[in-house]
Amino acid sequence: PDSPWGGAPPSGFRLSPHEIQPPRTILIDLKNPEDQILAQMKQKTRYNIRLAQRKGVVIRQSSDVDAFHQLMEITAERDTFGVHALEYYQRALDLFEPRGDCALFFAEFEEQPLAALMVFARGWRAWYFYGASSNEDRQLMPTYLLQWKAMQWAKARGCRQYDLWGVPDADEATLEAGFLARSDGLWGVYRFKRGFGGELHRAQPAWDRVYNPVFYQLYLWRMGRNASTMF
């Protein structure tokens, strides 16, 4: 990939072989009125949002991180991915919610939590970072209404973009050709996220500042060795 500096990086930097965050995402434009934001979504996504509303799914803002973490553990077991400890999510909420930069929303049916998400905002962009759902009443489509509520919260807060945070690192043609057949990794969430419309974006890659070439090579060797023992 091209350097973020427009050519070769400054002396001492090199392209990192370790990407921590997904480089590619979908950004939803929030500047338009709500009816236009809905209009840019896939028809099935709009239908699912309205179905959840018709069936009586209610969105409630809460600070109940314990309930959120329970849903995260259910989701992790079902979809086989790792989650942070309860204290991690509690700390995130404690840091950002008092400033109005974070909200925890639950989708409930007959007072039972079906899904939840944590949305963060800073300046003109909001991010969907953490989401979870139960195994019950999935036919009520609570996650669709939950995302719409998060977008409304972000828009009311003055955000101009809503970042769905993480899709497979492939171009749009590849994503559209493969999302029906694949469910591994971020492919499992791409089908859901694409329905909300938006545009595909890719961030610049990670770059390492190498202070000591010898120790840096040792670091690369150790990281490679640790990665090989995980499989």
URVENVEN-V70365 format. One record per pair of residues at least 24 apart in sequence whose C-alpha atoms are under 7 Angstrom apart, sorted by sequence separation. I is the first residue (numbers start at 1). J is the second residue. D is the distance in whole Angstrom. If there is no record, write none. Layout:
I & J & D
I & J & D
//
This chain:
65 & 89 & 7
65 & 90 & 6
115 & 142 & 6
114 & 142 & 7
115 & 143 & 6
126 & 154 & 6
164 & 193 & 7
119 & 150 & 7
126 & 159 & 6
124 & 158 & 6
125 & 159 & 5
107 & 142 & 6
124 & 159 & 4
125 & 160 & 6
126 & 161 & 6
127 & 162 & 6
128 & 163 & 6
123 & 159 & 7
124 & 160 & 5
125 & 161 & 5
126 & 162 & 5
127 & 163 & 5
128 & 164 & 5
129 & 165 & 6
124 & 161 & 7
125 & 162 & 6
126 & 163 & 6
127 & 164 & 6
128 & 165 & 6
127 & 165 & 7
107 & 146 & 6
63 & 104 & 6
61 & 103 & 7
62 & 104 & 6
61 & 104 & 6
62 & 105 & 6
61 & 105 & 4
60 & 105 & 6
61 & 106 & 6
59 & 105 & 7
60 & 106 & 5
59 & 106 & 6
60 & 107 & 6
59 & 107 & 5
68 & 116 & 6
58 & 107 & 6
59 & 108 & 6
57 & 107 & 6
58 & 108 & 5
57 & 108 & 6
58 & 109 & 6
57 & 109 & 5
56 & 109 & 6
75 & 132 & 6
75 & 133 & 6
75 & 134 & 7
72 & 132 & 5
74 & 134 & 6
71 & 132 & 5
71 & 133 & 6
71 & 134 & 6
55 & 140 & 7
57 & 142 & 7
59 & 146 & 7
52 & 140 & 5
51 & 140 & 7
52 & 141 & 6
52 & 142 & 6
48 & 141 & 6
52 & 145 & 6
49 & 144 & 5
48 & 144 & 6
49 & 145 & 5
30 & 155 & 6
30 & 159 & 7
31 & 160 & 5
30 & 160 & 5
29 & 160 & 6
30 & 161 & 5
29 & 161 & 5
30 & 162 & 7
28 & 161 & 5
29 & 162 & 7
27 & 161 & 6
28 & 162 & 5
27 & 162 & 6
28 & 163 & 6
27 & 163 & 5
26 & 163 & 6
27 & 164 & 6
26 & 164 & 6
25 & 164 & 6
26 & 165 & 7
25 & 165 & 5
25 & 166 & 5
24 & 166 & 6
25 & 167 & 5
24 & 167 & 6
22 & 166 & 5
24 & 168 & 7
24 & 169 & 5
23 & 169 & 7
45 & 195 & 5
45 & 196 & 7
42 & 195 & 5
41 & 195 & 6
42 & 196 & 6
41 & 196 & 5
42 & 197 & 6
41 & 197 & 4
40 & 197 & 6
28 & 197 & 7
29 & 198 & 6
28 & 198 & 4
27 & 198 & 5
28 & 199 & 7
26 & 198 & 6
27 & 199 & 5
26 & 199 & 5
27 & 200 & 7
26 & 200 & 5
25 & 200 & 6
26 & 201 & 6
25 & 201 & 5
24 & 201 & 6
25 & 202 & 6
24 & 202 & 4
23 & 202 & 6
24 & 203 & 6
23 & 203 & 5
23 & 205 & 7
19 & 206 & 6
16 & 206 & 5
15 & 206 & 6
16 & 207 & 5
15 & 207 & 5
16 & 208 & 5
14 & 207 & 6
15 & 208 & 6
13 & 207 & 6
14 & 208 & 5
13 & 208 & 5
14 & 209 & 7
13 & 209 & 5
12 & 209 & 6
13 & 210 & 6
12 & 210 & 5
12 & 211 & 7
4 & 204 & 6
//
